Amino acid sequence: MSASISSDTTSFASRPKRRGTLLIVDDDDGARLSVRVIFKDDYDILMAGDGATAIELAQHNKIDVAVCDIRMSGMSGIEVLERLKYVDPGIEVVMITAYETTDTMRSALRLRACDYINKPFDVATLRAAVAGAMQRRTLEGEIHNNAEKLQELLAELQSQKISGQIAQTRGDIYASIIHDINGPLTVISGFIQLMNQRISNAARLEVEDLEFVKDRLKVITRQVTNCIEISRRYLGFLRRQSDDASRVGVNQLLNDLSHLLRVHPSVQNSQFTAHPLAEDIGVKINGTDLIQILLNLAVNAFQCSPRGCQVDIEGEVLHQALDLAAFKDTPQTRLLNVENFHNVHPLVRLSVRDNGPGIPPQVLPKIFEPYFTTKGPRQGTGLGLNIVQRLIKEGGGVLHVHTRVGEGTTFTVYLPVAPVGK
């Protein structure tokens, strides 16, 4: 039996489609022509005398519905159905056979045949089957087009959402600037008050008064510099600039931190001790960032208990990488920023430990969320710990939290080291 393509397909690919396309697959010339006569006025017709020709036609033409005989020489109708669905899963296929069996029906349905007609068939039944298949194909096309439009709409909404998130992030950054600068400004204000008290009523300044003023002016100058560095840091973040500030020794930073905490209003009834490292060393993080990390952790500890608590800040140099497998998240512990941690020795470990009430297990997972706070409206913005996490992440460090209700909390920061002044 010839497998040639009917003359109906001549120049078909080049003319615009205005109707559905029907593929007739049958190895009997008479059967193919009979079906063609029935539908030639309704659809564009393609005909194939074997499975291979049918597949080739499907690969080069947009076919809506195929009418396929099950029993054919060479490739069977079930195989043609499977191959057609592989070429275009949306093609609707009506199967025709004079030898119906349970297995063939099951195979046709499994391969998502649209309908199943027995020979001999009447014209009305075949017309109804093809019309139903065409309708399904049209409906699926509309669904597909609507899905594409929906995806475009979702993409547009996502773009708007991202723009909103960028605006929100910038708002968070501005709030962080105010939050971070508040610490140095508090020190400046406190020291100015101390100097005013010392010299306002003095008729003449003694040597010790001058030394007092000089010492306080040095601290004020340092805090003004901190404010400038904080502003530059956040402006650099907004402009996506890297921070290449020189490194400062950890012990100098701990000394600066002690000055900050000594006059901080959150200290109140609390006590704190900052222990210097046995061997001074720098870290691969901006010095102001590290002060902000330790300051926020210490202030958070002071504010955890209205009765006050003891806060200890201490650290050490580690001469081997951390065994991260030993850190397990539990209801009392969390390890954050592991994916960005530069776990190469030597490392610096810095811990802020308090003997306050501890953090309840249901609260611990939330403490680093922006604006989350368990404090009163005048005690915190809910940004402190979120800032801590972000700065540690930017510095290539990792943060470990261990808490126990009724016993206290320890925040431990691990950071890669760097030569001082490099």
C-alpha positions as CSV (number, residue, x, y, z in Angstrom):
1,M,0.0,0.0,0.0
2,S,1.4,3.4,-1.0
3,A,2.5,5.6,1.9
4,S,2.4,8.8,-0.2
5,I,0.9,12.0,1.1
6,S,-2.4,13.1,-0.4
7,S,-2.4,16.0,-2.9
8,D,-4.7,17.8,-0.3
9,T,-1.4,18.7,1.5
10,T,0.1,20.5,-1.5
11,S,1.1,24.0,-0.5
12,F,-1.0,23.5,2.7
13,A,1.8,24.5,4.9
14,S,2.2,27.8,3.1
15,R,-1.4,29.0,3.2
16,P,-3.0,30.4,6.4
17,K,-5.0,28.1,8.6
18,R,-8.6,29.1,9.1
19,R,-10.1,25.8,10.1
20,G,-9.0,22.9,12.3
21,T,-6.6,20.3,10.8
22,L,-7.7,16.7,10.6
23,L,-5.2,13.9,10.0
24,I,-6.6,10.6,8.6
25,V,-4.3,7.5,9.2
26,D,-5.4,4.3,7.6
27,D,-3.5,1.8,5.3
28,D,-6.7,1.2,3.3
29,D,-7.1,3.7,0.5
30,G,-10.8,3.4,0.4
31,A,-11.2,4.0,4.1
32,R,-9.0,7.1,3.9
33,L,-10.9,8.6,1.0
34,S,-14.2,7.9,2.6
35,V,-13.3,9.8,5.8
36,R,-11.9,12.6,3.6
37,V,-15.1,13.0,1.7
38,I,-17.0,13.3,5.0
39,F,-14.8,16.1,6.4
40,K,-13.3,17.9,3.4
41,D,-15.7,20.8,3.7
42,D,-15.2,21.2,7.4
43,Y,-11.5,20.9,8.1
44,D,-8.1,21.0,6.4
45,I,-7.2,17.4,5.6
46,L,-4.0,15.5,5.8
47,M,-3.8,11.8,5.0
48,A,-1.2,9.1,5.7
49,G,-1.2,5.4,4.6
50,D,1.1,4.3,7.4
51,G,2.4,5.3,10.9
52,A,5.7,6.7,9.8
53,T,4.1,9.1,7.3
54,A,1.6,10.1,10.0
55,I,4.4,10.9,12.4
56,E,6.3,12.9,9.8
57,L,3.1,15.0,9.0
58,A,2.7,15.7,12.7
59,Q,6.3,16.9,13.0
60,H,5.8,19.4,10.2
61,N,2.2,20.5,10.6
62,K,-0.1,21.7,13.4
63,I,-2.6,18.9,13.7
64,D,-5.7,19.3,15.9
65,V,-7.3,15.9,15.6
66,A,-6.2,12.5,14.1
67,V,-8.6,9.7,13.1
68,C,-6.5,6.5,13.2
69,D,-7.2,2.9,12.4
70,I,-5.9,0.5,15.0
71,R,-4.9,-2.4,12.8
72,M,-2.4,-1.4,10.1
73,S,0.5,-3.1,8.5
74,G,3.9,-2.0,10.0
75,M,3.3,0.4,12.9
76,S,0.0,-0.3,14.7
77,G,-2.6,2.3,15.5
78,I,-1.7,2.1,19.2
79,E,1.9,2.9,18.4
80,V,0.9,5.8,16.2
81,L,-1.3,7.1,19.0
82,E,1.7,7.0,21.4
83,R,4.1,8.7,18.9
84,L,1.6,11.4,18.0
85,K,1.2,12.2,21.7
86,Y,4.9,12.4,22.0
87,V,5.2,14.8,19.1
88,D,2.3,17.0,20.4
89,P,0.6,16.0,23.6
90,G,-2.4,18.2,22.7
91,I,-3.4,16.2,19.6
92,E,-6.8,14.6,20.0
93,V,-6.9,11.1,18.5
94,V,-10.1,9.1,17.6
95,M,-9.3,5.4,17.3
96,I,-11.2,3.2,14.7
97,T,-11.2,-0.6,14.6
98,A,-13.1,-3.6,13.4
99,Y,-11.4,-5.9,16.0
100,E,-12.2,-4.5,19.4
101,T,-10.5,-6.1,22.4
102,T,-10.3,-5.2,26.0
103,D,-6.5,-4.9,25.8
104,T,-6.7,-2.5,22.8
105,M,-9.3,-0.4,24.5
106,R,-7.3,-0.2,27.7
107,S,-4.1,0.7,25.8
108,A,-5.9,3.5,23.9
109,L,-7.4,4.9,27.0
110,R,-4.1,4.8,28.8
111,L,-2.5,6.8,26.0
112,R,-5.3,9.3,26.2
113,A,-7.3,8.6,23.1
114,C,-10.2,11.0,22.8
115,D,-12.7,8.4,21.5
116,Y,-13.1,4.8,20.3
117,I,-15.3,3.9,17.3
118,N,-16.1,0.4,15.9
119,K,-16.3,-0.5,12.2
120,P,-18.6,-0.3,10.5
121,F,-19.5,3.1,11.7
122,D,-22.2,5.5,10.7
123,V,-21.4,9.0,9.5
124,A,-23.2,10.7,12.4
125,T,-21.2,8.9,15.0
126,L,-17.9,9.7,13.3
127,R,-18.9,13.4,12.9
128,A,-19.9,13.6,16.5
129,A,-16.6,12.1,17.6
130,V,-14.4,14.4,15.5
131,A,-16.5,17.5,16.4
132,G,-16.1,16.6,20.1
133,A,-12.3,16.1,19.6
134,M,-12.0,19.5,17.8
135,Q,-13.9,21.2,20.6
136,R,-11.6,19.7,23.2
137,R,-8.6,20.8,21.2
138,T,-9.9,24.3,20.8
139,L,-10.7,24.5,24.5
140,E,-7.2,23.3,25.5
141,G,-5.7,25.9,23.2
142,E,-7.7,28.6,24.9
143,I,-6.7,27.2,28.3
144,H,-3.0,27.3,27.1
145,N,-3.3,30.9,25.9
146,N,-5.0,31.9,29.1
147,A,-2.3,30.2,31.1
148,E,0.4,32.1,29.1
149,K,-1.4,35.4,29.8
150,L,-1.7,34.4,33.5
151,Q,2.0,33.7,33.6
152,E,2.7,37.1,32.1
153,L,0.4,38.7,34.7
154,L,2.1,36.8,37.5
155,A,5.5,37.9,36.2
156,E,4.4,41.5,36.2
157,L,3.0,41.2,39.7
158,Q,6.2,39.5,40.8
159,S,8.2,42.4,39.3
160,Q,6.0,44.9,41.2
161,K,6.4,42.8,44.4
162,I,10.2,42.9,44.0
163,S,10.1,46.6,43.5
164,G,8.0,46.8,46.7
165,Q,10.5,44.6,48.5
166,I,13.4,46.8,47.4
167,A,11.6,49.9,48.7
168,Q,10.9,48.0,52.0
169,T,14.6,46.9,52.2
170,R,15.7,50.5,51.8
171,G,13.2,51.5,54.5
172,D,14.7,48.9,56.8
173,I,18.2,50.2,56.0
174,Y,17.2,53.8,56.9
175,A,15.7,52.5,60.1
176,S,18.9,50.6,60.8
177,I,21.0,53.7,60.3
178,I,19.0,55.5,62.9
179,H,19.2,52.5,65.2
180,D,23.0,52.1,64.8
181,I,23.9,55.8,65.1
182,N,21.9,56.1,68.2
183,G,24.6,54.2,70.2
184,P,27.5,56.6,69.4
185,L,25.2,59.6,69.8
186,T,24.3,58.4,73.3
187,V,27.9,58.2,74.3
188,I,28.6,61.7,72.8
189,S,25.7,63.1,74.7
190,G,26.7,61.4,78.0
191,F,30.3,62.6,77.8
192,I,29.3,66.2,77.0
193,Q,27.0,66.2,80.0
194,L,29.9,64.9,82.2
195,M,32.3,67.6,80.9
196,N,29.6,70.3,81.5
197,Q,29.2,69.1,85.0
198,R,33.0,69.1,85.6
199,I,33.7,72.6,84.2
200,S,30.5,74.6,84.2
201,N,31.0,75.9,87.8
202,A,34.7,76.0,87.8
203,A,36.3,79.5,88.0
204,R,39.5,78.1,86.6
205,L,40.5,74.7,85.1
206,E,43.1,72.6,86.9
207,V,45.5,70.2,85.2
208,E,43.3,67.3,86.1
209,D,40.3,69.0,84.6
210,L,42.1,69.5,81.4
211,E,43.1,65.9,81.3
212,F,39.5,64.9,82.0
213,V,38.3,67.0,79.1
214,K,41.0,65.8,76.7
215,D,40.2,62.2,77.5
216,R,36.5,62.8,77.0
217,L,37.1,64.7,73.7
218,K,39.1,61.7,72.4
219,V,36.1,59.4,73.1
220,I,33.7,61.9,71.5
221,T,36.0,62.2,68.4
222,R,36.0,58.4,68.2
223,Q,32.2,58.2,68.4
224,V,31.8,60.9,65.8
225,T,34.0,58.8,63.5
226,N,31.8,55.8,64.3
227,C,28.8,57.8,63.2
228,I,30.5,58.7,59.9
229,E,31.6,55.1,59.3
230,I,28.1,53.8,60.0
231,S,26.6,56.3,57.5
232,R,29.2,55.4,54.9
233,R,28.7,51.7,55.4
234,Y,24.9,51.9,54.8
235,L,25.3,54.2,51.8
236,G,27.8,51.8,50.4
237,F,25.3,49.0,50.9
238,L,22.7,50.9,49.1
239,R,25.1,51.5,46.2
240,R,26.3,47.9,46.4
241,Q,29.9,49.0,47.1
242,S,32.4,46.8,48.9
243,D,33.8,48.0,52.2
244,D,37.6,47.9,52.2
245,A,38.1,49.6,55.5
246,S,41.3,48.8,57.4
247,R,41.2,46.2,60.1
248,V,41.4,47.1,63.8
249,G,42.5,44.9,66.6
250,V,39.7,43.1,68.5
251,N,41.0,44.3,71.9
252,Q,40.8,48.0,70.7
253,L,37.2,47.3,69.6
254,L,36.3,45.7,73.0
255,N,37.8,48.8,74.7
256,D,35.6,51.1,72.5
257,L,32.6,48.9,73.3
258,S,33.2,49.3,77.0
259,H,33.1,53.1,76.6
260,L,29.8,52.7,74.7
261,L,28.2,50.4,77.3
262,R,29.4,52.4,80.3
263,V,27.0,55.3,79.6
264,H,24.3,53.3,77.7
265,P,20.8,53.9,79.2
266,S,20.0,50.1,78.9
267,V,22.6,49.2,81.5
268,Q,20.6,50.4,84.5
269,N,20.9,47.7,87.2
270,S,22.9,45.4,85.0
271,Q,26.7,44.7,85.2
272,F,29.0,43.9,82.4
273,T,32.6,42.8,81.9
274,A,34.5,42.9,78.6
275,H,37.5,40.6,78.7
276,P,40.3,41.2,76.2
277,L,41.8,38.4,74.1
278,A,44.9,36.8,75.3
279,E,46.4,37.4,71.9
280,D,45.2,40.5,70.1
281,I,44.2,39.9,66.5
282,G,42.2,41.6,63.7
283,V,39.1,40.1,62.0
284,K,37.9,40.2,58.4
285,I,35.0,42.5,59.1
286,N,34.7,46.3,59.3
287,G,35.5,47.5,62.8
288,T,32.3,49.5,63.2
289,D,30.3,46.4,62.1
290,L,31.9,44.3,64.9
291,I,31.1,47.1,67.4
292,Q,27.5,47.2,66.3
293,I,27.2,43.4,66.5
294,L,28.6,43.2,70.1
295,L,26.7,46.4,71.1
296,N,23.4,45.1,69.9
297,L,23.9,41.7,71.6
298,A,24.9,43.3,74.8
299,V,22.0,45.8,74.8
300,N,19.7,42.9,74.0
301,A,21.0,41.1,77.1
302,F,20.6,44.2,79.3
303,Q,17.0,44.5,78.2
304,C,16.0,40.9,78.7
305,S,15.3,41.3,82.4
306,P,13.8,44.4,84.2
307,R,15.7,43.4,87.3
308,G,19.1,43.6,85.6
309,C,21.6,40.8,84.9
310,Q,25.3,40.1,84.5
311,V,26.7,40.3,81.0
312,D,30.1,39.0,80.1
313,I,31.9,39.6,76.8
314,E,34.9,37.4,76.1
315,G,36.6,35.5,73.3
316,E,39.6,33.5,72.1
317,V,41.5,32.7,69.0
318,L,40.8,29.3,67.5
319,H,43.6,27.7,65.6
320,Q,41.5,25.1,63.8
321,A,38.3,25.2,61.8
322,L,35.0,24.6,63.4
323,D,33.4,21.1,63.3
324,L,30.1,22.3,62.0
325,A,28.6,18.8,62.3
326,A,28.8,19.2,66.1
327,F,26.3,22.1,66.0
328,K,22.8,20.8,66.0
329,D,19.7,22.9,66.0
330,T,17.5,22.1,69.0
331,P,14.8,24.0,70.9
332,Q,17.6,25.7,72.9
333,T,20.2,26.3,70.1
334,R,20.5,27.7,66.6
335,L,23.4,28.1,64.1
336,L,22.9,30.8,61.5
337,N,24.7,31.9,58.3
338,V,26.5,28.5,57.8
339,E,26.2,28.8,54.0
340,N,28.3,32.0,54.0
341,F,30.8,31.1,56.7
342,H,34.5,31.2,55.8
343,N,35.4,28.3,58.0
344,V,39.2,28.6,57.7
345,H,41.5,28.8,60.7
346,P,42.5,30.8,62.6
347,L,39.1,32.1,63.8
348,V,38.0,34.5,66.5
349,R,35.3,33.4,68.9
350,L,33.5,36.2,70.6
351,S,30.7,35.4,73.1
352,V,28.1,37.6,74.8
353,R,26.7,35.7,77.8
354,D,24.0,36.8,80.2
355,N,22.3,35.1,83.2
356,G,18.9,36.5,82.4
357,P,15.6,34.6,81.9
358,G,16.6,32.8,78.7
359,I,14.6,32.6,75.5
360,P,11.5,30.3,75.3
361,P,11.7,27.6,72.6
362,Q,8.7,29.0,70.7
363,V,10.3,32.4,70.5
364,L,13.9,31.4,69.6
365,P,13.2,30.8,65.8
366,K,11.7,34.3,65.5
367,I,14.3,36.5,67.2
368,F,16.2,37.4,64.1
369,E,13.1,38.4,62.1
370,P,13.0,42.2,61.3
371,Y,10.8,44.1,63.8
372,F,10.2,41.1,66.0
373,T,10.5,42.1,69.6
374,T,9.2,41.0,73.0
375,K,10.1,44.3,74.6
376,G,7.9,47.3,75.3
377,P,7.3,50.0,72.7
378,R,10.0,52.3,74.2
379,Q,12.7,49.6,74.6
380,G,13.4,48.3,71.1
381,T,12.7,48.5,67.4
382,G,13.0,44.8,66.8
383,L,15.9,45.5,64.4
384,G,18.9,44.8,66.7
385,L,19.3,41.1,66.2
386,N,18.3,41.3,62.5
387,I,21.2,43.8,62.0
388,V,23.5,41.4,63.9
389,Q,22.7,38.5,61.6
390,R,23.1,40.6,58.4
391,L,26.4,42.1,59.5
392,I,27.8,38.7,60.5
393,K,26.7,37.3,57.1
394,E,28.4,40.1,55.2
395,G,31.5,39.5,57.3
396,G,31.7,35.8,56.4
397,G,31.0,34.8,60.0
398,V,28.6,32.4,61.7
399,L,26.4,33.0,64.7
400,H,25.5,30.4,67.4
401,V,22.8,30.9,70.0
402,H,22.4,28.8,73.1
403,T,19.7,29.5,75.6
404,R,18.1,27.9,78.6
405,V,15.0,29.2,80.2
406,G,15.8,30.4,83.7
407,E,19.5,30.2,83.2
408,G,20.4,32.7,80.5
409,T,21.6,33.0,76.9
410,T,24.9,33.0,75.1
411,F,25.4,34.5,71.6
412,T,28.7,33.4,70.0
413,V,30.1,34.9,66.9
414,Y,32.8,33.1,64.9
415,L,34.8,35.3,62.4
416,P,37.8,34.7,60.2
417,V,40.9,36.6,61.3
418,A,42.9,39.2,59.4
419,P,46.2,41.0,60.2
420,V,45.6,44.3,61.9
421,G,45.7,47.3,59.6
422,K,45.3,45.1,56.4
